[in-house]
Amino acid sequence: MMPDVIGYQVAGATDSYGDITYGSVTNYRARIIGEQKLITSFQGTEVTSNQTVYVAGVIVAQPTDQITLSTSLLNSSEDSAIHPVILGAKRIPDQSGTHHSTLYLG
């Protein structure tokens, strides 16, 4: 059901050059679907996402966090493909509670 693996890094502080530092990589099982979907971004505007990622785990996603997708899955080694922008996220619980997260990528 979730055949893919993603790496997720939480954004930390900014260094003296203004670059964001990231925490250690946590790997999650996921399902990555290439679909264009109109979503509401973290900033509250409507944007089009290019990929939807269903993650087997609860992630409190922020737009500054970094996601890493597999190069074999994407058939690309471009940095923008491997580390797409996180446009939005949601967690929808069911009768068993919250057990997965949905990320929308640009």
C-alpha positions as CSV (number, residue, x, y, z in Angstrom):
1,M,0.0,0.0,0.0
2,M,2.9,2.3,0.7
3,P,5.7,1.1,-1.5
4,D,8.0,4.2,-1.5
5,V,10.4,5.6,1.0
6,I,10.9,9.3,1.7
7,G,13.4,11.1,3.8
8,Y,12.2,14.0,6.0
9,Q,14.2,16.6,7.7
10,V,12.8,19.3,10.1
11,A,14.2,22.8,9.5
12,G,16.3,24.1,12.4
13,A,18.0,27.5,12.8
14,T,19.5,29.6,10.1
15,D,23.3,29.9,10.0
16,S,25.3,33.1,9.7
17,Y,24.8,33.1,5.9
18,G,21.0,32.9,6.3
19,D,20.9,29.3,5.1
20,I,18.5,26.9,6.9
21,T,20.1,24.0,8.8
22,Y,18.3,20.7,9.0
23,G,18.0,18.0,11.6
24,S,18.8,14.4,10.9
25,V,16.9,12.5,8.2
26,T,13.9,10.3,9.3
27,N,12.8,7.8,6.7
28,Y,9.1,7.0,6.3
29,R,7.1,4.6,4.2
30,A,5.0,6.5,1.7
31,R,3.0,6.5,-1.5
32,I,3.9,9.2,-4.0
33,I,1.3,10.1,-6.6
34,G,2.1,12.4,-9.5
35,E,-1.1,14.4,-9.8
36,Q,-1.9,18.1,-10.2
37,K,-4.3,19.2,-7.5
38,L,-5.5,22.6,-6.4
39,I,-4.8,23.0,-2.7
40,T,-4.6,25.8,-0.1
41,S,-1.0,26.4,0.7
42,F,0.5,27.1,4.2
43,Q,0.2,30.9,3.3
44,G,-3.6,30.5,2.7
45,T,-3.4,31.0,-1.1
46,E,-4.6,28.5,-3.7
47,V,-1.8,26.8,-5.6
48,T,-1.4,23.8,-7.8
49,S,0.7,20.9,-6.3
50,N,2.4,18.4,-8.7
51,Q,2.7,15.5,-6.3
52,T,0.7,14.1,-3.4
53,V,2.6,12.1,-0.8
54,Y,0.7,9.9,1.7
55,V,3.1,9.2,4.6
56,A,2.8,6.3,7.0
57,G,3.5,8.4,10.1
58,V,2.4,11.7,11.7
59,I,4.4,14.6,10.5
60,V,3.9,18.2,11.6
61,A,5.0,19.7,8.3
62,Q,6.3,23.2,7.8
63,P,7.1,24.9,4.5
64,T,10.7,25.2,5.5
65,D,11.2,21.5,6.2
66,Q,12.9,19.3,3.5
67,I,11.7,16.2,1.9
68,T,13.9,13.8,-0.1
69,L,12.4,11.7,-2.9
70,S,14.2,8.7,-4.5
71,T,16.1,9.4,-7.7
72,S,15.1,5.9,-9.0
73,L,11.4,6.8,-8.5
74,L,11.7,10.2,-10.3
75,N,14.2,9.2,-13.0
76,S,15.9,12.5,-12.3
77,S,18.8,13.7,-10.3
78,E,17.9,17.4,-10.4
79,D,17.8,19.0,-6.9
80,S,14.4,20.5,-7.5
81,A,13.0,17.0,-8.2
82,I,14.7,15.3,-5.3
83,H,13.9,18.1,-2.8
84,P,10.6,19.6,-4.0
85,V,8.9,22.4,-2.1
86,I,6.3,21.4,0.5
87,L,3.3,23.5,-0.4
88,G,0.8,22.2,2.1
89,A,0.0,19.4,4.4
90,K,-2.9,17.8,6.3
91,R,-3.7,15.1,8.8
92,I,-7.1,13.6,8.8
93,P,-7.9,11.2,11.7
94,D,-10.3,8.3,11.5
95,Q,-11.9,6.1,14.2
96,S,-8.4,4.8,15.0
97,G,-6.9,8.2,15.5
98,T,-4.3,10.0,13.4
99,H,-1.9,7.6,11.7
100,H,-0.8,9.2,8.5
101,S,0.0,12.5,7.0
102,T,-0.6,13.9,3.5
103,L,2.0,16.3,1.9
104,Y,1.5,18.4,-1.2
105,L,4.6,19.1,-3.2
106,G,5.5,21.7,-5.8
